[in-house]
Amino acid sequence: ASMEHPSVTNFRNYIRIKTVPPNPDYDEETGGLDGMKNFVKSDVFKKMNVGFALDEGHANPTDNFYVFYGERTVLPIKVKCPGQPGHGSQFLTNTAGEKLYKVIDSFLSYRDEQEHLLKENKNLCLGDVNTVNLTMLEGGVQYNVVPAELNVGFDIRVSPTQDLTKFEEKITSLCKSAGEDVTYEFVVNKLPQASEGQNQVTCVEDGKNPWWDAFSQACKHQGVNLEKQILCGGTDIRYLRQVNIPALGFSPINRTPILLHDNNEFLNEKIFLRGIEIYKTIISALANMKN
């Protein structure tokens, strides 16, 4: 029997790391904290000597194809609003509900500002601005009791163009405007620092990155017209960028509505088959690139 190629063995080891024992923290959808984040630090990964990574993208409803050279930082946070508890029949002061109202109002006002920027500047895409969405509410004992604390959760996505230190100052300011004792915490992880590579993007300028040149030339050979963007969501590829591996997100899917995590997500047969041919050209070009 022929011996298995070392890269295949490494891949099998990676799959084993990802799936045994079952752990939701391995999954990209929950942050990949015990999956790809740890895998890129392992000796197994380092021995693979990875020079470039090709990750998923998503569909483009036009004739063009998206290619993503960076992504936003995912920062889900919980804001805690303590206050004076008591009976619901009174006009209590300094209540958790009043502070919660101010927090929600200030965060959603910031959301409106970012949405306005996107709508007013046709050169921007969703990945170029920050999004804030209220996703969780916690608290309460019963209807006639004013609670001692109410919490609210926000899904926040920060563009690579944003200074993360200044953005945290913005979060702190929004919380303090609701009350000096209003605090927040990052749910998934601490605020990443620029030194950790969290905000890195891959160069997509012609003649400045040989991996990009090989990729883009292969796309031209296939008649693929690319739209370069920052990915609005988040994938495991950020962990490779953190260790200075150039990476692109690309799915050869055009003329298809964007239905991520939606009902009836579909892919036309002809688009699927053409995508295989596009991938064959791209992967061959990348795998045979000369130093």
C-alpha positions, 0 to 999 in steps of 0.5 A: 500500500502507498504511504500517506503524504505527510500533509494528509496526515497533518490534516487528519491530525487537525480534524482530530483536534477539531472533533475529538472530544466534541467541544463547541469552542472548536467551532468557527461559529462560536469563535474557534478559541480551542480550534484554529486559534490554538491550532496555528500555535501548534507544532503540527501547524508550524511544520506544515510551513503554510505560505498562503491560505484560501478561505471561504467568501460568500455569494455575489448577486451580480456578475462579479465575484467578491474577494475578501482581504480582511475582516472586521473584529468581532466584539460581543459585549455585555453591559451591566447596569446596577441600580436601586432595587425596590417595590414597583409602586414607587418612583425610585431613583438611580434605577437599573432600568433608567441606566439600561435605557440610556445605554441602549439609546447611546449604543443604537445612536452610534449604530445610526451614525455608522449606518448613515456613513455607509448610506452616504458614501457609495465607495464604502461597503459594510466591512468598512464601517462598524456595526452594533446590534442589540442581541441580548437582554437579561434581568428582572425578578418579577413584575412588581420588583425593580431589579438590582441589575439589568444587562444588555448584550450587543454584537459589535463588528469593528472595521480594520480601519478603526483604532481598537484602543480608541474604539474601546474609549468610545465604548467606555464613554457610552457606558459612563454617560449612563452612570458611573457604575455602569460597566461592560465586559467582552464576552468571547475574548479580551480586546485584541491589540494591534500587536496581536495581528488582529487587525491585519489585512492581506495586501491586494495591490498588483505587484506588491504581493506575489500570492495576490498576483498569482490569485488575480491572474488566475481569476483573469484567466477564468474571466472572473471580475473581482470586487475587493472588500473587507468581510463583514462577518468573521472566519477562522482565517483571522488566526492565520493573519495573526501569524502573518500568513497572507490569506484571502476569502473567496467563493466562486459564486456569482449571480446568487443572492446572499442568504447566509444562515437563512432559509432556503440557501441555494446554489445553481447547478451551473454556478456550482460546476463553473466554480469547480473550474475556477477553483482548479485554475486558482489552486493550480496557480497558487500551488505552482507559484515560483519564489 
